[in-house]
Amino acid sequence: MGALVRLARTEPALRAVWLQSYDEAVPAFARALVDRAGLPPDDLRPALQAAS
């Protein structure tokens, strides 16, 4: 895993895929946190937690 992370920093194509995956994963994590906590969908806390 460490080698993959290092490559993502130096290889432009891999970095693009890594960033795209992150961009798609954060909203999914935030929705899951909203559902699990029973919070309203516009609550900012799950989005902040998902991003970190």
N, CA, C and O atoms as a Tripos MOL2 file, in Angstrom:
@<TRIPOS>MOLECULE
protein
  208   207    52     0     0
PROTEIN
NO_CHARGES

@<TRIPOS>ATOM
      1 N           0.8140   -1.1790    0.0000 N.3       1 MET1
      2 CA          0.0000    0.0000    0.0000 C.3       1 MET1
      3 C           0.8630    1.2500    0.0000 C.2       1 MET1
      4 O           0.5410    2.2360   -0.6640 O.2       1 MET1
      5 N           1.9480    1.2090    0.7370 N.am      2 GLY2
      6 CA          2.8350    2.3670    0.7770 C.3       2 GLY2
      7 C           3.3990    2.7050   -0.5870 C.2       2 GLY2
      8 O           3.5140    3.8770   -0.9460 O.2       2 GLY2
      9 N           3.7540    1.6720   -1.3550 N.am      3 ALA3
     10 CA          4.2850    1.9070   -2.7040 C.3       3 ALA3
     11 C           3.2340    2.5570   -3.6000 C.2       3 ALA3
     12 O           3.5540    3.4250   -4.4110 O.2       3 ALA3
     13 N           1.9830    2.1340   -3.4500 N.am      4 LEU4
     14 CA          0.8960    2.7170   -4.2450 C.3       4 LEU4
     15 C           0.7120    4.1900   -3.9030 C.2       4 LEU4
     16 O           0.5280    5.0160   -4.7960 O.2       4 LEU4
     17 N           0.7590    4.5150   -2.6420 N.am      5 VAL5
     18 CA          0.6180    5.9110   -2.2250 C.3       5 VAL5
     19 C           1.7730    6.7410   -2.7570 C.2       5 VAL5
     20 O           1.5690    7.8610   -3.2240 O.2       5 VAL5
     21 N           2.9790    6.2050   -2.6930 N.am      6 ARG6
     22 CA          4.1330    6.9320   -3.2360 C.3       6 ARG6
     23 C           3.9790    7.1480   -4.7440 C.2       6 ARG6
     24 O           4.2650    8.2330   -5.2500 O.2       6 ARG6
     25 N           3.5350    6.1270   -5.4480 N.am      7 LEU7
     26 CA          3.3420    6.2630   -6.8970 C.3       7 LEU7
     27 C           2.2580    7.2850   -7.2210 C.2       7 LEU7
     28 O           2.3710    8.0150   -8.2050 O.2       7 LEU7
     29 N           1.2180    7.3420   -6.4090 N.am      8 ALA8
     30 CA          0.1360    8.2990   -6.6520 C.3       8 ALA8
     31 C           0.6320    9.7350   -6.5580 C.2       8 ALA8
     32 O           0.0300   10.6420   -7.1330 O.2       8 ALA8
     33 N           1.7060    9.9410   -5.8490 N.am      9 ARG9
     34 CA          2.2640   11.2920   -5.7340 C.3       9 ARG9
     35 C           3.1370   11.6540   -6.9290 C.2       9 ARG9
     36 O           3.3060   12.8350   -7.2310 O.2       9 ARG9
     37 N           3.6970   10.6530   -7.6150 N.am     10 THR10
     38 CA          4.6590   10.9490   -8.6830 C.3      10 THR10
     39 C           4.1560   10.6300  -10.0820 C.2      10 THR10
     40 O           4.6690   11.1800  -11.0560 O.2      10 THR10
     41 N           3.1700    9.7580  -10.2040 N.am     11 GLU11
     42 CA          2.6560    9.3740  -11.5250 C.3      11 GLU11
     43 C           1.3630   10.1280  -11.8170 C.2      11 GLU11
     44 O           0.3620    9.9130  -11.1330 O.2      11 GLU11
     45 N           1.3630   11.0080  -12.8190 N.am     12 PRO12
     46 CA          0.1860   11.8320  -13.0940 C.3      12 PRO12
     47 C          -1.0930   11.0280  -13.3760 C.2      12 PRO12
     48 O          -2.1630   11.4010  -12.8960 O.2      12 PRO12
     49 N          -1.0040    9.9570  -14.1290 N.am     13 ALA13
     50 CA         -2.2020    9.1730  -14.4580 C.3      13 ALA13
     51 C          -2.7740    8.5010  -13.2080 C.2      13 ALA13
     52 O          -3.9870    8.4920  -13.0020 O.2      13 ALA13
     53 N          -1.9090    7.9500  -12.3940 N.am     14 LEU14
     54 CA         -2.3620    7.3060  -11.1670 C.3      14 LEU14
     55 C          -2.9130    8.3480  -10.1920 C.2      14 LEU14
     56 O          -3.8930    8.0940   -9.4910 O.2      14 LEU14
     57 N          -2.2920    9.4920  -10.1530 N.am     15 ARG15
     58 CA         -2.8000   10.5720   -9.2920 C.3      15 ARG15
     59 C          -4.2030   10.9870   -9.7150 C.2      15 ARG15
     60 O          -5.0620   11.2200   -8.8640 O.2      15 ARG15
     61 N          -4.4410   11.0810  -11.0080 N.am     16 ALA16
     62 CA         -5.7700   11.4560  -11.5000 C.3      16 ALA16
     63 C          -6.8240   10.4330  -11.0720 C.2      16 ALA16
     64 O          -7.9190   10.8070  -10.6520 O.2      16 ALA16
     65 N          -6.4990    9.1570  -11.1760 N.am     17 VAL17
     66 CA         -7.4360    8.1070  -10.7550 C.3      17 VAL17
     67 C          -7.6460    8.1650   -9.2490 C.2      17 VAL17
     68 O          -8.7720    8.0210   -8.7740 O.2      17 VAL17
     69 N          -6.5840    8.3720   -8.5030 N.am     18 TRP18
     70 CA         -6.6800    8.4640   -7.0470 C.3      18 TRP18
     71 C          -7.6050    9.6200   -6.6450 C.2      18 TRP18
     72 O          -8.4760    9.4560   -5.7900 O.2      18 TRP18
     73 N          -7.4110   10.7810   -7.2640 N.am     19 LEU19
     74 CA         -8.2240   11.9450   -6.9370 C.3      19 LEU19
     75 C          -9.6820   11.7470   -7.3490 C.2      19 LEU19
     76 O         -10.5860   12.1820   -6.6360 O.2      19 LEU19
     77 N          -9.9180   11.1070   -8.4720 N.am     20 GLN20
     78 CA        -11.2860   10.8200   -8.9170 C.3      20 GLN20
     79 C         -11.9660    9.8760   -7.9360 C.2      20 GLN20
     80 O         -13.1310   10.0780   -7.5930 O.2      20 GLN20
     81 N         -11.2640    8.8580   -7.4830 N.am     21 SER21
     82 CA        -11.8240    7.9190   -6.5100 C.3      21 SER21
     83 C         -12.1820    8.6340   -5.2170 C.2      21 SER21
     84 O         -13.2480    8.4030   -4.6470 O.2      21 SER21
     85 N         -11.2930    9.4960   -4.7600 N.am     22 TYR22
     86 CA        -11.5480   10.2710   -3.5410 C.3      22 TYR22
     87 C         -12.7770   11.1530   -3.7280 C.2      22 TYR22
     88 O         -13.6310   11.2420   -2.8460 O.2      22 TYR22
     89 N         -12.8570   11.8060   -4.8930 N.am     23 ASP23
     90 CA        -13.9710   12.7070   -5.1830 C.3      23 ASP23
     91 C         -15.3110   11.9660   -5.1760 C.2      23 ASP23
     92 O         -16.3290   12.5320   -4.7780 O.2      23 ASP23
     93 N         -15.3160   10.7270   -5.6060 N.am     24 GLU24
     94 CA        -16.5450    9.9310   -5.6260 C.3      24 GLU24
     95 C         -16.8380    9.3030   -4.2650 C.2      24 GLU24
     96 O         -18.0030    9.0890   -3.9280 O.2      24 GLU24
     97 N         -15.8180    9.0070   -3.4880 N.am     25 ALA25
     98 CA        -16.0060    8.3100   -2.2190 C.3      25 ALA25
     99 C         -16.5130    9.2270   -1.1070 C.2      25 ALA25
    100 O         -17.3160    8.7940   -0.2800 O.2      25 ALA25
    101 N         -16.0730   10.4590   -1.0670 N.am     26 VAL26
    102 CA        -16.4410   11.3530    0.0340 C.3      26 VAL26
    103 C         -17.9560   11.5370    0.1510 C.2      26 VAL26
    104 O         -18.4850   11.4060    1.2550 O.2      26 VAL26
    105 N         -18.6810   11.8350   -0.9380 N.am     27 PRO27
    106 CA        -20.1370   11.9680   -0.7930 C.3      27 PRO27
    107 C         -20.8120   10.6660   -0.3510 C.2      27 PRO27
    108 O         -21.7880   10.6990    0.3990 O.2      27 PRO27
    109 N         -20.3050    9.5370   -0.8040 N.am     28 ALA28
    110 CA        -20.8780    8.2460   -0.3860 C.3      28 ALA28
    111 C         -20.6600    8.0250    1.1100 C.2      28 ALA28
    112 O         -21.5640    7.5640    1.8060 O.2      28 ALA28
    113 N         -19.4790    8.3490    1.6020 N.am     29 PHE29
    114 CA        -19.2100    8.2330    3.0350 C.3      29 PHE29
    115 C         -20.1050    9.1860    3.8260 C.2      29 PHE29
    116 O         -20.6330    8.8190    4.8760 O.2      29 PHE29
    117 N         -20.2720   10.3990    3.3250 N.am     30 ALA30
    118 CA        -21.1010   11.3860    4.0230 C.3      30 ALA30
    119 C         -22.5480   10.9070    4.1070 C.2      30 ALA30
    120 O         -23.1810   11.0420    5.1540 O.2      30 ALA30
    121 N         -23.0820   10.3470    3.0090 N.am     31 ARG31
    122 CA        -24.4580    9.8250    3.0310 C.3      31 ARG31
    123 C         -24.5900    8.7030    4.0410 C.2      31 ARG31
    124 O         -25.5880    8.6260    4.7580 O.2      31 ARG31
    125 N         -23.5950    7.8330    4.1040 N.am     32 ALA32
    126 CA        -23.6350    6.7290    5.0590 C.3      32 ALA32
    127 C         -23.6110    7.2540    6.4920 C.2      32 ALA32
    128 O         -24.3150    6.7310    7.3550 O.2      32 ALA32
    129 N         -22.8110    8.2770    6.7480 N.am     33 LEU33
    130 CA        -22.7580    8.8610    8.0880 C.3      33 LEU33
    131 C         -24.0800    9.5330    8.4530 C.2      33 LEU33
    132 O         -24.5360    9.4330    9.5920 O.2      33 LEU33
    133 N         -24.6920   10.2110    7.4950 N.am     34 VAL34
    134 CA        -25.9990   10.8380    7.7210 C.3      34 VAL34
    135 C         -27.0260    9.7750    8.0760 C.2      34 VAL34
    136 O         -27.7720    9.9210    9.0450 O.2      34 VAL34
    137 N         -27.0630    8.7110    7.2930 N.am     35 ASP35
    138 CA        -28.0230    7.6330    7.5390 C.3      35 ASP35
    139 C         -27.8000    6.9920    8.9010 C.2      35 ASP35
    140 O         -28.7480    6.7630    9.6520 O.2      35 ASP35
    141 N         -26.5670    6.7100    9.2060 N.am     36 ARG36
    142 CA        -26.2500    6.0190   10.4620 C.3      36 ARG36
    143 C         -26.5650    6.8920   11.6810 C.2      36 ARG36
    144 O         -27.0390    6.3900   12.7000 O.2      36 ARG36
    145 N         -26.3040    8.1850   11.5750 N.am     37 ALA37
    146 CA        -26.5110    9.0800   12.7130 C.3      37 ALA37
    147 C         -27.9350    9.6280   12.7770 C.2      37 ALA37
    148 O         -28.3260   10.2340   13.7750 O.2      37 ALA37
    149 N         -28.7080    9.4140   11.7130 N.am     38 GLY38
    150 CA        -30.0710    9.9330   11.6960 C.3      38 GLY38
    151 C         -30.1290   11.4500   11.6070 C.2      38 GLY38
    152 O         -31.0410   12.0760   12.1460 O.2      38 GLY38
    153 N         -29.1630   12.0310   10.9320 N.am     39 LEU39
    154 CA        -29.0920   13.4850   10.7980 C.3      39 LEU39
    155 C         -29.7910   13.9420    9.5250 C.2      39 LEU39
    156 O         -29.9960   13.1410    8.6120 O.2      39 LEU39
    157 N         -30.1570   15.2120    9.4520 N.am     40 PRO40
    158 CA        -30.7390   15.7260    8.2110 C.3      40 PRO40
    159 C         -29.6860   15.7390    7.0960 C.2      40 PRO40
    160 O         -28.5010   15.9200    7.3760 O.2      40 PRO40
    161 N         -30.0990   15.5510    5.8520 N.am     41 PRO41
    162 CA        -29.1280   15.4720    4.7420 C.3      41 PRO41
    163 C         -28.2650   16.7130    4.5520 C.2      41 PRO41
    164 O         -27.1750   16.6270    3.9860 O.2      41 PRO41
    165 N         -28.7380   17.8600    5.0170 N.am     42 ASP42
    166 CA        -27.9530   19.0870    4.8280 C.3      42 ASP42
    167 C         -27.0270   19.4030    6.0030 C.2      42 ASP42
    168 O         -26.4130   20.4690    6.0300 O.2      42 ASP42
    169 N         -26.9190   18.5070    6.9610 N.am     43 ASP43
    170 CA        -26.0110   18.7030    8.0970 C.3      43 ASP43
    171 C         -24.5650   18.6420    7.6010 C.2      43 ASP43
    172 O         -24.1910   17.7260    6.8680 O.2      43 ASP43
    173 N         -23.7770   19.6000    7.9970 N.am     44 LEU44
    174 CA        -22.3980   19.7220    7.5090 C.3      44 LEU44
    175 C         -21.4280   18.7650    8.1960 C.2      44 LEU44
    176 O         -20.4000   18.4170    7.6160 O.2      44 LEU44
    177 N         -21.7310   18.3370    9.4050 N.am     45 ARG45
    178 CA        -20.8020   17.4890   10.1710 C.3      45 ARG45
    179 C         -20.4300   16.1890    9.4580 C.2      45 ARG45
    180 O         -19.2480   15.8470    9.4270 O.2      45 ARG45
    181 N         -21.3850   15.4440    8.8820 N.am     46 PRO46
    182 CA        -20.9850   14.2110    8.1860 C.3      46 PRO46
    183 C         -20.0740   14.4730    6.9830 C.2      46 PRO46
    184 O         -19.1620   13.6920    6.7130 O.2      46 PRO46
    185 N         -20.3190   15.5610    6.2670 N.am     47 ALA47
    186 CA        -19.4570   15.8890    5.1210 C.3      47 ALA47
    187 C         -18.0380   16.1800    5.5840 C.2      47 ALA47
    188 O         -17.0760   15.7540    4.9450 O.2      47 ALA47
    189 N         -17.9020   16.8990    6.6880 N.am     48 LEU48
    190 CA        -16.5750   17.1920    7.2200 C.3      48 LEU48
    191 C         -15.8800   15.9240    7.7090 C.2      48 LEU48
    192 O         -14.6820   15.7470    7.4910 O.2      48 LEU48
    193 N         -16.6220   15.0550    8.3610 N.am     49 GLN49
    194 CA        -16.0410   13.8010    8.8280 C.3      49 GLN49
    195 C         -15.6230   12.9280    7.6490 C.2      49 GLN49
    196 O         -14.5560   12.3150    7.6790 O.2      49 GLN49
    197 N         -16.4530   12.8700    6.6190 N.am     50 ALA50
    198 CA        -16.1290   12.0400    5.4530 C.3      50 ALA50
    199 C         -14.8860   12.5570    4.7380 C.2      50 ALA50
    200 O         -14.0640   11.7710    4.2680 O.2      50 ALA50
    201 N         -14.7530   13.8570    4.6560 N.am     51 ALA51
    202 CA        -13.6030   14.4410    3.9670 C.3      51 ALA51
    203 C         -12.2940   14.2280    4.7170 C.2      51 ALA51
    204 O         -11.2190   14.2010    4.1200 O.2      51 ALA51
    205 N         -12.4020   14.0750    6.0380 N.am     52 SER52
    206 CA        -11.1740   13.9030    6.7910 C.3      52 SER52
    207 C         -10.8830   12.4300    6.9370 C.2      52 SER52
    208 O          -9.8810   12.0560    7.5470 O.2      52 SER52
@<TRIPOS>BOND
     1     1     2 1
     2     2     3 1
     3     3     4 2
     4     3     5 am
     5     5     6 1
     6     6     7 1
     7     7     8 2
     8     7     9 am
     9     9    10 1
    10    10    11 1
    11    11    12 2
    12    11    13 am
    13    13    14 1
    14    14    15 1
    15    15    16 2
    16    15    17 am
    17    17    18 1
    18    18    19 1
    19    19    20 2
    20    19    21 am
    21    21    22 1
    22    22    23 1
    23    23    24 2
    24    23    25 am
    25    25    26 1
    26    26    27 1
    27    27    28 2
    28    27    29 am
    29    29    30 1
    30    30    31 1
    31    31    32 2
    32    31    33 am
    33    33    34 1
    34    34    35 1
    35    35    36 2
    36    35    37 am
    37    37    38 1
    38    38    39 1
    39    39    40 2
    40    39    41 am
    41    41    42 1
    42    42    43 1
    43    43    44 2
    44    43    45 am
    45    45    46 1
    46    46    47 1
    47    47    48 2
    48    47    49 am
    49    49    50 1
    50    50    51 1
    51    51    52 2
    52    51    53 am
    53    53    54 1
    54    54    55 1
    55    55    56 2
    56    55    57 am
    57    57    58 1
    58    58    59 1
    59    59    60 2
    60    59    61 am
    61    61    62 1
    62    62    63 1
    63    63    64 2
    64    63    65 am
    65    65    66 1
    66    66    67 1
    67    67    68 2
    68    67    69 am
    69    69    70 1
    70    70    71 1
    71    71    72 2
    72    71    73 am
    73    73    74 1
    74    74    75 1
    75    75    76 2
    76    75    77 am
    77    77    78 1
    78    78    79 1
    79    79    80 2
    80    79    81 am
    81    81    82 1
    82    82    83 1
    83    83    84 2
    84    83    85 am
    85    85    86 1
    86    86    87 1
    87    87    88 2
    88    87    89 am
    89    89    90 1
    90    90    91 1
    91    91    92 2
    92    91    93 am
    93    93    94 1
    94    94    95 1
    95    95    96 2
    96    95    97 am
    97    97    98 1
    98    98    99 1
    99    99   100 2
   100    99   101 am
   101   101   102 1
   102   102   103 1
   103   103   104 2
   104   103   105 am
   105   105   106 1
   106   106   107 1
   107   107   108 2
   108   107   109 am
   109   109   110 1
   110   110   111 1
   111   111   112 2
   112   111   113 am
   113   113   114 1
   114   114   115 1
   115   115   116 2
   116   115   117 am
   117   117   118 1
   118   118   119 1
   119   119   120 2
   120   119   121 am
   121   121   122 1
   122   122   123 1
   123   123   124 2
   124   123   125 am
   125   125   126 1
   126   126   127 1
   127   127   128 2
   128   127   129 am
   129   129   130 1
   130   130   131 1
   131   131   132 2
   132   131   133 am
   133   133   134 1
   134   134   135 1
   135   135   136 2
   136   135   137 am
   137   137   138 1
   138   138   139 1
   139   139   140 2
   140   139   141 am
   141   141   142 1
   142   142   143 1
   143   143   144 2
   144   143   145 am
   145   145   146 1
   146   146   147 1
   147   147   148 2
   148   147   149 am
   149   149   150 1
   150   150   151 1
   151   151   152 2
   152   151   153 am
   153   153   154 1
   154   154   155 1
   155   155   156 2
   156   155   157 am
   157   157   158 1
   158   158   159 1
   159   159   160 2
   160   159   161 am
   161   161   162 1
   162   162   163 1
   163   163   164 2
   164   163   165 am
   165   165   166 1
   166   166   167 1
   167   167   168 2
   168   167   169 am
   169   169   170 1
   170   170   171 1
   171   171   172 2
   172   171   173 am
   173   173   174 1
   174   174   175 1
   175   175   176 2
   176   175   177 am
   177   177   178 1
   178   178   179 1
   179   179   180 2
   180   179   181 am
   181   181   182 1
   182   182   183 1
   183   183   184 2
   184   183   185 am
   185   185   186 1
   186   186   187 1
   187   187   188 2
   188   187   189 am
   189   189   190 1
   190   190   191 1
   191   191   192 2
   192   191   193 am
   193   193   194 1
   194   194   195 1
   195   195   196 2
   196   195   197 am
   197   197   198 1
   198   198   199 1
   199   199   200 2
   200   199   201 am
   201   201   202 1
   202   202   203 1
   203   203   204 2
   204   203   205 am
   205   205   206 1
   206   206   207 1
   207   207   208 2
@<TRIPOS>SUBSTRUCTURE
     1 MET1         2 RESIDUE 1 A MET
     2 GLY2         6 RESIDUE 1 A GLY
     3 ALA3        10 RESIDUE 1 A ALA
     4 LEU4        14 RESIDUE 1 A LEU
     5 VAL5        18 RESIDUE 1 A VAL
     6 ARG6        22 RESIDUE 1 A ARG
     7 LEU7        26 RESIDUE 1 A LEU
     8 ALA8        30 RESIDUE 1 A ALA
     9 ARG9        34 RESIDUE 1 A ARG
    10 THR10       38 RESIDUE 1 A THR
    11 GLU11       42 RESIDUE 1 A GLU
    12 PRO12       46 RESIDUE 1 A PRO
    13 ALA13       50 RESIDUE 1 A ALA
    14 LEU14       54 RESIDUE 1 A LEU
    15 ARG15       58 RESIDUE 1 A ARG
    16 ALA16       62 RESIDUE 1 A ALA
    17 VAL17       66 RESIDUE 1 A VAL
    18 TRP18       70 RESIDUE 1 A TRP
    19 LEU19       74 RESIDUE 1 A LEU
    20 GLN20       78 RESIDUE 1 A GLN
    21 SER21       82 RESIDUE 1 A SER
    22 TYR22       86 RESIDUE 1 A TYR
    23 ASP23       90 RESIDUE 1 A ASP
    24 GLU24       94 RESIDUE 1 A GLU
    25 ALA25       98 RESIDUE 1 A ALA
    26 VAL26      102 RESIDUE 1 A VAL
    27 PRO27      106 RESIDUE 1 A PRO
    28 ALA28      110 RESIDUE 1 A ALA
    29 PHE29      114 RESIDUE 1 A PHE
    30 ALA30      118 RESIDUE 1 A ALA
    31 ARG31      122 RESIDUE 1 A ARG
    32 ALA32      126 RESIDUE 1 A ALA
    33 LEU33      130 RESIDUE 1 A LEU
    34 VAL34      134 RESIDUE 1 A VAL
    35 ASP35      138 RESIDUE 1 A ASP
    36 ARG36      142 RESIDUE 1 A ARG
    37 ALA37      146 RESIDUE 1 A ALA
    38 GLY38      150 RESIDUE 1 A GLY
    39 LEU39      154 RESIDUE 1 A LEU
    40 PRO40      158 RESIDUE 1 A PRO
    41 PRO41      162 RESIDUE 1 A PRO
    42 ASP42      166 RESIDUE 1 A ASP
    43 ASP43      170 RESIDUE 1 A ASP
    44 LEU44      174 RESIDUE 1 A LEU
    45 ARG45      178 RESIDUE 1 A ARG
    46 PRO46      182 RESIDUE 1 A PRO
    47 ALA47      186 RESIDUE 1 A ALA
    48 LEU48      190 RESIDUE 1 A LEU
    49 GLN49      194 RESIDUE 1 A GLN
    50 ALA50      198 RESIDUE 1 A ALA
    51 ALA51      202 RESIDUE 1 A ALA
    52 SER52      206 RESIDUE 1 A SER
